[in-house]
Amino acid sequence: MKNWATDCEEKVSFFKLGLDSVQEVLVLALMIVFVFAVLYSNIEFTYKIGIAVLVFSVIFLASMANQMLKQEKEKRRF
């Protein structure tokens, strides 16, 4: 049975990544920094692609790690 805090936390989620609130804020900040770095910087296009791949991989790995931790917690509970 879920308690009120976890139920409320799931409803306020911005993304469907399954992250907790602190991780979600960090991912959102990373996305904002990425947008400003790509749109308003005067670097070559290949560097912009590299930055995009790096940001995407960090977000992807963070969500994968969080899902793995949740699965481990579920295994330990049963």
C-alpha positions as CSV (number, residue, x, y, z in Angstrom):
1,M,0.0,0.0,0.0
2,K,1.3,3.4,-1.0
3,N,1.6,6.3,1.4
4,W,0.5,9.8,0.6
5,A,4.0,11.2,0.0
6,T,4.9,8.6,-2.7
7,D,1.5,8.9,-4.3
8,C,1.8,12.7,-4.4
9,E,5.3,12.5,-5.8
10,E,4.2,10.3,-8.7
11,K,1.4,12.8,-9.6
12,V,3.7,15.8,-9.7
13,S,6.2,14.2,-12.1
14,F,7.1,16.2,-15.2
15,F,8.5,13.3,-17.1
16,K,7.7,9.6,-17.4
17,L,11.2,8.6,-16.5
18,G,10.4,7.2,-13.1
19,L,12.9,9.5,-11.3
20,D,12.4,11.0,-7.9
21,S,12.0,14.7,-7.5
22,V,15.7,15.6,-7.0
23,Q,16.8,13.6,-10.1
24,E,14.0,15.1,-12.1
25,V,15.1,18.6,-11.2
26,L,18.7,17.8,-12.2
27,V,17.5,16.3,-15.5
28,L,15.4,19.4,-16.2
29,A,18.4,21.7,-15.4
30,L,20.6,19.6,-17.7
31,M,18.0,19.9,-20.5
32,I,17.8,23.7,-20.1
33,V,21.6,24.1,-20.1
34,F,21.8,21.9,-23.2
35,V,19.3,24.1,-25.0
36,F,21.1,27.3,-24.2
37,A,24.5,25.7,-25.0
38,V,23.3,24.5,-28.4
39,L,21.2,27.4,-29.5
40,Y,23.2,30.4,-28.2
41,S,26.8,29.1,-28.5
42,N,29.1,29.8,-31.4
43,I,30.6,26.3,-31.7
44,E,30.8,23.9,-34.6
45,F,27.8,21.7,-35.5
46,T,29.8,18.5,-34.7
47,Y,30.4,19.7,-31.1
48,K,26.7,20.5,-30.8
49,I,25.9,16.9,-31.8
50,G,28.4,15.6,-29.4
51,I,26.9,17.6,-26.6
52,A,23.4,16.3,-27.5
53,V,24.6,12.7,-27.4
54,L,26.3,13.3,-24.1
55,V,23.2,14.9,-22.5
56,F,20.9,12.2,-23.9
57,S,23.1,9.4,-22.6
58,V,23.3,11.0,-19.1
59,I,19.5,11.3,-18.9
60,F,19.1,7.7,-20.3
61,L,21.6,6.2,-17.9
62,A,20.1,8.1,-14.9
63,S,16.6,6.8,-15.7
64,M,18.0,3.2,-16.3
65,A,19.9,3.3,-13.0
66,N,16.8,4.5,-11.1
67,Q,14.6,1.8,-12.7
68,M,17.2,-0.9,-11.7
69,L,17.2,0.4,-8.1
70,K,13.4,0.2,-8.0
71,Q,13.4,-3.3,-9.3
72,E,16.0,-4.3,-6.7
73,K,13.9,-2.8,-3.9
74,E,10.8,-4.7,-5.2
75,K,12.9,-8.0,-5.2
76,R,14.0,-7.4,-1.6
77,R,10.5,-6.7,-0.5
78,F,9.2,-10.1,-1.6
